[in-house]
Amino acid sequence: MHIITLMTDFGFKDNFVGVMKGVIFGINPAARIVDICHEIAPQDIMGAAIALKTSYKYFPRNTVHIVVIDPGVGSGRLPILIKTKDYYFIGPDNGVLSLALEEEKIEGIIYLNNHEFHLTPISDTFHGRDIFAPVAAYLSKDISYQLFGKGIKDYKKIKLPKPKIKPHSINAEVIYIDRFGNLFTNIGQDLKSRIKNPALKIKGRVIKGIKNSYASAKPNMPLAVWGSSGFLEIAVNLGSARNKLGVDIGDKVELINS
């Protein structure tokens, strides 16, 4: 039996997440549903794409990943299903699936236009309920993915901003902020050896060295650490780097030799 994961920007104040689960269980009462995250910032496609990229591969093969961060719902953007060698991805064709798909071997892309597998009528504002949830539920019953609609050749892609590598520094930026206020930069571990005596410059502050853990710095002091996601993070021990440093997504970071 396939696992179905859910990632949305719906939060838990309203009934949207529960309704999607109700639709899935109504079609397949034996479905197994895992909530990855429902606190993605509203309409934050890049944030959701990063969250999916850093979580999807920890699930068993044939897991069905639903992602509903969908500011274009009801417009011309397509609802899609992408089959890879190991997983299924369902969501709007707005780039939110694309960072995870960079690492996958794609076997098929389907425009979800077979209404036999949708709820009717289809709301213009809640495709998570009327298209994505029922398709995932039927898919979890081992219905062939090719039956859900028309095969298409491509999907929309977004890219993480790339750091600019200089002889003695790396110019980067903040790409994601978690609920603890930790700042994820776009410096990946593939750049770990480029700077021998690293220090980070951000918002006029210099943070020397890269620590092994959040607790390696004194309470309320900023630090740099390689996070579990593989990105270089800026954090504050027992505090929020976002609040302490006054930083937001897109702000510049420079990794230098100290």
Residue pairs with C-beta under 8 A, 6 or more apart in sequence:
1 30
1 31
1 32
1 140
2 31
2 32
2 62
2 63
2 64
2 88
2 139
2 140
2 142
3 32
3 33
3 34
3 59
3 60
3 62
3 63
3 64
4 24
4 31
4 32
4 33
4 34
4 63
4 64
4 66
4 136
4 137
4 140
5 33
5 34
5 35
5 36
5 56
5 59
5 63
5 64
5 65
5 66
6 17
6 20
6 21
6 33
6 34
6 35
6 36
6 38
6 66
6 68
7 36
7 37
7 38
7 40
7 48
7 51
7 52
7 55
7 65
7 66
7 67
7 68
7 69
8 16
8 17
8 20
8 37
8 38
8 40
8 67
8 68
8 69
8 128
9 38
9 39
9 40
9 41
9 42
9 43
9 44
9 48
9 68
9 69
10 16
10 17
10 38
10 68
10 128
11 38
11 39
12 38
16 126
16 128
16 129
17 35
17 38
19 129
20 66
20 68
20 128
20 129
20 132
20 133
21 33
21 133
23 119
23 129
23 133
23 134
23 137
24 31
24 33
24 133
24 134
24 136
24 137
24 140
25 31
25 137
26 137
27 134
27 137
27 138
27 141
28 137
28 138
28 140
28 141
31 137
31 140
34 59
36 51
36 52
36 55
36 65
37 51
37 55
39 179
40 47
40 48
40 51
40 69
41 47
43 69
43 71
44 69
45 69
45 71
45 94
45 95
45 96
45 158
46 158
46 160
46 175
46 176
47 69
47 176
47 249
48 67
48 69
48 96
49 95
49 96
49 97
49 98
49 99
49 100
49 158
50 99
50 160
50 175
50 176
50 184
50 229
51 176
52 65
52 67
52 96
52 97
52 99
52 100
53 99
53 100
53 102
53 103
54 229
54 230
56 63
56 65
56 87
56 89
56 100
57 100
57 103
59 65
59 87
61 86
61 87
62 86
62 87
62 88
63 87
63 88
64 87
64 88
64 90
64 136
64 139
64 140
65 87
65 88
65 89
65 90
65 100
66 90
66 91
66 128
66 132
66 133
66 136
67 89
67 90
67 91
67 96
67 97
68 91
68 92
68 127
68 128
68 132
69 91
69 92
69 94
69 96
70 77
70 91
70 92
70 94
70 96
70 127
70 128
71 94
72 92
72 94
73 92
73 124
73 125
73 126
73 127
74 123
74 124
74 125
74 127
77 92
77 93
77 94
77 156
78 92
78 93
78 111
78 112
78 152
79 90
79 91
79 92
79 93
79 111
79 112
79 127
79 131
79 132
80 90
80 91
80 92
80 93
80 97
80 109
80 110
80 111
80 112
80 152
80 155
81 88
81 89
81 90
81 109
81 110
81 112
81 135
81 139
81 145
81 148
81 149
82 88
82 89
82 90
82 97
82 101
82 106
82 108
82 109
82 110
82 155
83 106
83 107
83 108
83 109
83 110
83 145
84 101
84 104
84 105
84 106
84 107
85 104
85 105
85 107
86 104
87 104
88 136
88 139
88 145
89 97
89 100
89 101
90 112
90 132
90 135
90 136
90 139
91 97
91 132
92 127
93 155
93 156
94 156
95 156
95 157
95 158
96 158
97 155
98 155
98 156
98 157
98 158
99 158
99 160
101 155
108 145
108 146
108 151
109 151
109 152
109 153
109 154
109 155
110 145
110 146
110 148
110 149
110 150
110 151
110 152
111 149
111 150
111 151
111 152
112 118
112 131
112 132
112 135
112 148
112 149
113 149
113 150
114 147
114 148
114 149
115 122
117 134
117 135
117 138
117 143
117 147
117 148
118 130
118 131
118 134
118 135
119 129
119 130
119 131
119 134
120 130
121 130
122 130
122 131
123 129
123 130
135 148
138 148
139 145
139 148
160 175
160 186
161 173
161 175
161 186
162 186
163 170
163 171
163 172
163 173
163 185
163 186
163 187
163 191
163 255
164 170
164 171
164 172
165 191
165 194
168 195
168 256
168 257
169 195
169 254
169 255
169 256
169 257
170 187
170 191
170 194
170 195
170 254
170 255
171 252
171 253
171 254
172 185
172 186
172 187
172 232
172 252
172 253
172 254
172 255
173 185
173 186
173 250
173 251
173 252
173 253
174 183
174 184
174 185
174 234
174 247
174 248
174 249
174 250
174 251
174 253
175 184
175 185
175 186
175 231
175 249
176 183
176 184
176 231
176 249
177 183
177 184
177 242
177 247
177 248
177 249
178 184
180 235
180 240
181 235
181 236
181 239
181 240
181 241
181 242
181 243
181 244
182 227
182 233
182 234
182 235
182 241
182 242
183 202
183 233
183 234
183 235
183 241
183 242
183 245
183 247
183 253
184 227
184 229
184 231
184 233
185 231
185 232
185 233
185 234
185 253
186 231
187 231
187 232
187 253
187 255
188 230
188 231
188 232
189 226
189 230
191 255
192 226
195 255
195 256
195 257
196 257
197 257
197 258
198 208
198 209
198 210
198 224
198 255
198 256
198 257
198 258
199 206
199 207
199 208
199 209
199 255
199 256
199 257
199 258
200 206
200 207
200 224
200 232
200 234
200 253
200 254
200 255
200 256
201 207
201 253
201 254
201 256
202 234
202 245
202 247
202 251
202 252
202 253
202 254
203 245
203 246
203 247
203 251
205 222
205 245
206 258
207 222
207 223
207 224
207 234
208 258
209 224
209 258
210 224
210 225
210 226
210 232
211 217
211 223
211 224
211 225
212 225
213 225
214 223
214 225
214 235
214 237
215 237
216 223
216 225
216 237
217 223
217 236
217 237
218 237
219 237
219 238
219 239
220 236
220 237
220 238
220 239
220 244
221 236
221 237
222 234
222 235
222 236
222 241
222 244
222 245
223 234
223 235
223 236
223 237
224 232
224 233
224 234
224 235
225 232
225 233
225 235
226 232
226 233
227 233
232 255
234 241
234 245
234 247
234 253
235 241
236 244
236 245
241 247
242 248
